[in-house]
Structure formats: C-alpha cells, structure tokens
Amino acid sequence: MTERLVLDIGPGELPGHAARLLGDGGHRLALVSACEQAGGFRVVYLFTAAGFDQGPERRTELRVHLPVGDPVVPSLAALSFPAGRFEREMRDLYGIVPADHPLPRRLVRHHHWPRGWYPMRSDAGPPPSFGDPEGPFPFVTVTGPGVYEIPVGPVHAGMIEPGHFRFSVVGETILKLKARLWYVHKGVEKLFEGRAPADGLELAERVSGDTSVGHALAYCLAVEEATGCTVPRKAQLMRAVLLELERLYNHVTDLGALCNDVAHAILNAHAQRVRERLLRLNAGVTGHRLLRGGVIPGGAELRVLPDPAVMSAVAADVAEIVDLALGHTVVLDRFAGTAELSAEAARDLGVLGYVARASGLDADARRDHPFADIGPLSVVTRTSGDVLARFQVRAEEIAVSVELINRLVAGLSAGVQLGDRVTAGGPASGVGIAEGWRGTIVHRVELAGDGTLSRVKIVDPSFFNWPALPVALSGAIVPDFPLVNKSFNLSYAGNDL
C-alpha cells in the first residue's frame, strides 16, 4: 500500500510548502480537492513525484482548513499553471477564493449560472433560475489588418459533447484559439456522495466512456487505500491486462482517424476493422465491449484470457497500417511539423500521457506510480512534439501493450480474483493513480464515519491537456485543426464533470 505524507498547514504556509515540492522536491501538482467540514472547508493539494529513480514513490498531501465565513487561500498560479485552473474550478463550485489569482475569471461557470450559487456545497439546494447576470464570456479580441474570427461549436456535427472554439485568423493562419468547455456540467462528483464505495464503481466507469478501465481502476485503488483492502497479485496483473486492452482499441481508433483526416480513408477503414476485432475480444474477456465489469473493488474478473496469437496478429496488422501511412508522402507531409508542442511548453502546462511523451517528457504512471509488478516497461517518447510524434508514440505503444499483455497472461487463468472484502469504515481517505490510455488519472476518495462516500475528486488527463491544444495550434492553418484536434483527442466528458 502506497504511503502518503499528510501535512495539515495554515493558509499562509501553503505557498512555501508548494514551492519546495514543485522546485527541488521534483513533484507535480496532481489534484486539488475542496470539501466541507465542520465550521468551514478543507482544501487538499496532492503532489506526486515519480519514484522509479528515487526509491519508493512519493505522495505528499497538504491540507488547508478554512473558516466558512471567509474561505480564502493564497493562489499558487504563479508557481504552477495547473494550480491556477484547479483554483478557478474550486472557486466556481465551492466559492473558495484564490487570493491574488492572475486570471480570476470564471472557468466552469458559464454566463447563465446565477451568482452566489455553488453546486458542490451542501447548502446549494435546487438550482435557482438561470439567467444572464454576468454577460457573455470575455473572449480576447484579436485586432489588426486582415484579422477575422471563425466560431466553431459548441454544437458539432459528430456525436461528441459540446465545446466552443473561437479562432482569430489571418488568411488561413491561426493567431489565437480559445477553447470554451464545461457546457455540460453533469455533477458527477456530487453523485458519488452518500453511496457505499462499491456502488460508486458504476459512476467511475462512466466518467469518460472510452476510459472505463482507467477510471474504474483509479477509483478502486483509492477505495482500497481508504479501507485498507489488500488486492491479490494475480488480480493486480489482471487489472494491468485490462488497462492495456483499453489502450489498444483507443490507440488503433486514433491511428485510423488521423489517417482519415488527411484523406487516407482506406487506412482508416482497416484501422476500424482492427478496432472491431479488439472490441469483440473485449466482450469475450469481460462481457462488455468497453471492458466494464473487469475491475472490481478488491480484485478483478476475466471471463477468458486474451489469446497471445490473436494479440500478436493484431500487432502485425497495426504495424502494416502504420508502415503504409508513414510511407505515403502526403500523409507524412501533413503530419510532420504540424502543431508542434515544445518540451518546455508541455512541462509548463503540465501535460500528460502520449501528448507529453511526444514532446519528450519521459513520464508514465505504469512505471512511476505502479499498482502492480508488471516487469520491465518500455516508455515510448519522441521529441518533435508534432502530429507525427503523437502518431508514432501511439503506434509504438500498441506494440508495447501487446508484448505486455502476452507476457502477463502467461501466468494467469480466467476467473475472479478477490482479496479482502472491501469493508467501509471511516472517516478515511485514499488516492488512486493509473495510467489511462490518454494519460495519468487520479481519484481521491473520502469516507464518512458511516463508511459512505463523502467526497470523490476526479482528475482526467484531459483537464491538464486541453490548454495545450491552443498553444500547439498557434501558427498552424485552419484546415489542420481537425487533424491536430484528433492528435490530442481530448475528452469533453472527462473534463466537464
């Protein structure tokens, strides 16, 4: 069981502690979670540091207690870009004010949200009448000779959730892009409250439909830490297999879609053929095409094991598709040099997953925050940070995942593997970290005295990665937006909780 260092500090001590952790301490800010407590609020800052070259992994939690009448914390935005966004989210949902924030405007709350209504607070009550009390969103207007705007969304032609993109353009060149999200605030975190931990699994699996395993795993790891539940080694390995199966079908889908966005539809057709094969394999493994039901509190269940011969055939099939794509001069020309995200920008923005690795950041929670002993893992990186790099990282990760699955299933048998029965007792808290196919997922749970969930905080990697899309698109051309957008493939659902 992973240990956390927990420090209860005053608001004035927060910046100093955070600066040390983010500086010489080598940590990143993984999560900020606010919750109510007797007489006020508690704000939890979770910092994580990779442990692969520094002994056991390290997780440090700073807890700041605030009075109900004056909930103010010093802003950490000057130290961490993600911190500034967590603070704006916290202010919009709880009314906790980040003092001296450099960009104190709304993040989650749209113009029609009523003032003074904070939906995560226990005294929020039913939603009041929505109107237009604060005016439209204050988009930055870019002016100059030949500059014009192209608004896209929030309603899109495809079956995706809403998001508004406002382009400031000269000719075809994008000067600035502003992405406006949170059109569908579903209140997912609020829906966990009062449930038994086992009953929260169905919500976790549905945070972002294409990441059922990643979110279920992070949630179960958090619950198991909070309850002291021990998971058998074979169950841990079964979970690792499921995580890689999820990575496979999503990466294959993206490879095909990227080819389709540069008019190579035949390669997309072949990629979708492989995807369908994987989805049918998933249905055999767990009974669900999206792998729901495989990860369960305290263990895992596989109805059948993936056939190594089938997995190897899939890897060979994908490798041929990739070779055909990168051997085509038009595809290569459209991918190479398009929407570069530098390593410096990726690090400053705190991006995760294949987007980070394509920009040269060697980070992967399977190695840095392991939940199971899966043996050696090859972390794929590139340095160009363009569409081509994001394509290549996905392609090579498919080969790594197939090799890992085949190695793990050699020592497993189908069936249910369960450890201790998850018995909820509180108050307690737990943190779960898993490397989903998009990047690192973090869940933090708190249990009340009766063992029910009192607070669940979810951080999907898309929360970190969305701000990087406009940065990468600066200087690109408008016709490349669909291609670049797909190379990031960010989740609206995982962001708009």
Secondary structure, DSSP 4 states (H G I P E B T S, - for coil): ----EEEEE-GGGHHHHHHHHHTTT--EEEEEEEEEETTEEEEEEEEEE--TTSSS-EEEEEEEEEESS--EEE--TTT-HHHHHHHHHHHHHH--EEET-SS-S-SS--TTSPTT--TTSTT--S------SS-S--PPPP-STTEEEEEE-SS-SSS----EEEEEEETTEEEEEEEE--S----HHHHHTT--GGGGHHHHTTSSGGGHHHHHHHHHHHHHHHHTPPPPHHHHHHHHHHHHHHHHHHHHHHHHHHHHTTT-HHHHHHHHHHHHHHHHHHHHHHSSTT-TTSEETTEEEESSPPPHHHHHHHHHHHHHHHHHHHTSHHHHHHHTTSS---HHHHHHHT--HHHHHHTT----HHHHS-SS----------SS-SHHHHHHHHHHHHHHHHHHHHHHHTT--SEEEE-S-----SSEEEEEEEE-SSSEEEEEEEE-TTSSEEEEEEE-HHHHHTTHHHHHHTT-BGGGHHHHHHHH---HHHH--
